[in-house]
């Protein structure tokens, strides 16, 4: 095993030792979500980390430094679920994030901003688990379909054409 740790003297080291999520993009980059210092891109060829963090002055930065979930798409983009900041979509070519957050005046906005789980189903729909239930973003859609639940889902899995949800009980639902 090789261990990576934060080193205050090295800006290209892991930004935090509190790691909660991983994803790999098709270009071989490893993405690491931390619980206090945002998102890290790890380049396995160089062994160096690049940090992406929240900048309150930049609406195209990561919305929160508390990263809970990551999902890499086949096209090389990355979905980032945060605690308090909602959902982010990163285009690694530009380094810019698009934010998806709850707007209480818009029923098609993200159900709420505590994103804990991300899953893509075989039809390309993005399922977003959060403290109030599930939000679904269909390919090409501008808004979410929301499924409020009385407790947060703790696990999501697509098996065949069924979405399985670990919740207060086990639920399955056809995805098609």
C-alpha positions as CSV (number, residue, x, y, z in Angstrom):
1,X,0.0,0.0,0.0
2,X,1.1,3.6,-0.7
3,X,-0.1,6.2,1.8
4,X,-0.8,9.8,0.8
5,X,-1.1,12.4,3.6
6,X,-1.5,16.2,3.8
7,X,1.8,18.0,4.2
8,X,1.4,21.6,5.1
9,X,4.8,22.4,3.4
10,X,3.7,20.8,0.1
11,X,0.8,22.5,-1.9
12,X,0.7,19.5,-4.3
13,X,0.0,17.0,-1.4
14,X,-3.4,15.8,-0.4
15,X,-5.3,18.9,1.0
16,X,-6.9,16.9,3.9
17,X,-6.5,13.6,5.6
18,X,-10.3,13.3,5.9
19,X,-11.3,11.6,2.7
20,X,-14.9,10.5,2.0
21,X,-15.3,9.8,-1.7
22,X,-13.4,8.6,-4.8
23,X,-14.0,8.4,-8.6
24,X,-11.8,7.8,-11.6
25,X,-12.4,9.6,-14.9
26,X,-11.7,7.9,-18.3
27,X,-8.4,9.8,-18.6
28,X,-7.1,7.9,-15.6
29,X,-7.3,10.8,-13.2
30,X,-8.4,9.8,-9.6
31,X,-10.7,12.3,-7.9
32,X,-10.8,12.5,-4.1
33,X,-13.5,14.2,-2.1
34,X,-12.5,15.5,1.3
35,X,-14.6,16.5,4.2
36,X,-13.0,19.9,4.8
37,X,-10.9,21.0,1.9
38,X,-12.9,20.3,-1.2
39,X,-12.0,18.2,-4.2
40,X,-8.6,16.8,-5.2
41,X,-7.5,15.6,-8.6
42,X,-4.7,13.0,-8.3
43,X,-2.5,12.4,-11.2
44,X,-1.1,8.9,-10.8
45,X,1.8,9.6,-13.3
46,X,3.2,12.4,-11.2
47,X,1.9,11.6,-7.8
48,X,0.7,15.2,-7.4
49,X,-2.7,16.5,-6.2
50,X,-4.5,19.6,-7.5
51,X,-7.1,21.2,-5.2
52,X,-10.5,22.5,-6.2
53,X,-12.2,24.4,-3.4
54,X,-15.0,26.8,-2.6
55,X,-14.3,30.4,-3.4
56,X,-17.3,32.6,-2.1
57,X,-16.4,35.2,-4.7
58,X,-16.6,32.7,-7.7
59,X,-20.0,31.2,-8.6
60,X,-18.2,28.7,-10.9
61,X,-16.1,27.3,-8.0
62,X,-17.0,24.3,-5.9
63,X,-20.1,25.2,-3.9
64,X,-18.9,23.6,-0.6
65,X,-15.6,22.1,0.7
66,X,-17.5,19.2,2.4
67,X,-17.5,16.6,-0.4
68,X,-19.6,13.5,0.3
69,X,-20.0,11.8,-3.1
70,X,-18.5,11.7,-6.5
71,X,-19.6,10.2,-9.9
72,X,-17.5,10.2,-13.0
73,X,-19.2,10.2,-16.4
74,X,-18.0,8.4,-19.5
75,X,-17.4,11.8,-21.2
76,X,-14.8,12.8,-18.5
77,X,-17.0,15.2,-16.5
78,X,-17.5,14.8,-12.8
79,X,-20.5,15.1,-10.5
80,X,-19.7,16.2,-6.9
81,X,-22.2,16.0,-4.1
82,X,-21.6,18.2,-1.1
83,X,-23.0,18.8,2.3
84,X,-24.7,22.2,2.3
85,X,-23.7,23.2,-1.2
86,X,-25.9,20.9,-3.3
87,X,-24.7,19.2,-6.5
88,X,-21.8,20.4,-8.7
89,X,-20.9,19.4,-12.2
90,X,-17.2,19.9,-13.1
91,X,-15.9,20.2,-16.6
92,X,-12.3,19.2,-16.1
93,X,-11.2,20.9,-19.4
94,X,-12.2,24.3,-18.0
95,X,-12.0,23.7,-14.3
96,X,-15.4,25.3,-13.9
97,X,-18.3,24.0,-11.9
98,X,-22.0,24.3,-12.6
99,X,-24.0,24.4,-9.4
100,X,-27.4,22.7,-8.8
101,X,-29.0,23.8,-5.6
102,X,-32.3,23.9,-3.9
103,X,-34.5,26.9,-4.6
104,X,-37.7,26.8,-2.4
105,X,-39.5,28.7,-5.2
106,X,-38.7,26.1,-7.9
107,X,-40.2,22.6,-7.5
108,X,-37.8,21.4,-10.2
109,X,-34.7,22.4,-8.3
110,X,-32.7,20.0,-6.3
111,X,-34.8,18.6,-3.4
112,X,-32.2,19.9,-0.8
113,X,-28.5,20.7,-0.6
114,X,-27.2,17.8,1.6
115,X,-26.1,15.4,-1.2
116,X,-24.9,12.1,0.1
117,X,-25.2,9.7,-2.9
118,X,-24.9,9.8,-6.7
119,X,-25.8,7.1,-9.2
120,X,-26.3,6.9,-13.0
121,X,-28.8,4.4,-14.2
122,X,-28.6,2.5,-17.6
123,X,-30.9,5.1,-19.2
124,X,-28.5,7.9,-18.3
125,X,-30.5,9.4,-15.5
126,X,-28.6,10.8,-12.5
127,X,-30.1,9.9,-9.1
128,X,-29.1,12.2,-6.3
129,X,-29.6,11.0,-2.7
130,X,-30.0,13.7,-0.1
131,X,-31.3,14.2,3.5
132,X,-34.9,14.6,2.2
133,X,-35.1,11.8,-0.4
134,X,-34.1,11.5,-4.0
135,X,-33.8,13.9,-6.9
136,X,-33.6,12.6,-10.5
137,X,-32.0,14.5,-13.4
138,X,-32.9,13.1,-16.8
139,X,-30.6,13.4,-19.8
140,X,-31.1,16.8,-21.4
141,X,-33.5,18.0,-18.7
142,X,-33.1,21.4,-17.1
143,X,-34.8,20.5,-13.8
144,X,-35.1,17.6,-11.4
145,X,-37.9,15.2,-10.6
146,X,-38.0,14.9,-6.8
147,X,-39.1,12.0,-4.6
148,X,-39.4,13.2,-1.0
149,X,-38.9,10.5,1.7
150,X,-39.3,10.6,5.5
151,X,-35.7,9.5,6.0
152,X,-32.6,9.8,3.8
153,X,-31.7,7.0,1.5
154,X,-28.5,5.4,2.6
155,X,-27.7,3.2,-0.5
156,X,-28.7,3.1,-4.2
157,X,-28.0,0.3,-6.7
158,X,-29.3,-0.5,-10.1
159,X,-29.8,-4.2,-10.7
160,X,-31.1,-5.0,-14.2
161,X,-33.8,-2.5,-14.8
162,X,-34.6,-1.9,-11.1
163,X,-33.5,0.8,-8.8
164,X,-32.9,-0.6,-5.2
165,X,-33.0,1.9,-2.4
166,X,-31.7,1.3,1.1
167,X,-33.9,3.4,3.4
168,X,-35.9,2.7,6.5
169,X,-36.7,-0.5,4.5
170,X,-35.6,-1.9,1.2
171,X,-37.4,-0.5,-1.8
172,X,-37.1,-1.5,-5.5
173,X,-38.6,0.3,-8.4
174,X,-38.4,-0.2,-12.2
175,X,-36.1,2.3,-13.8
176,X,-37.9,2.1,-17.2
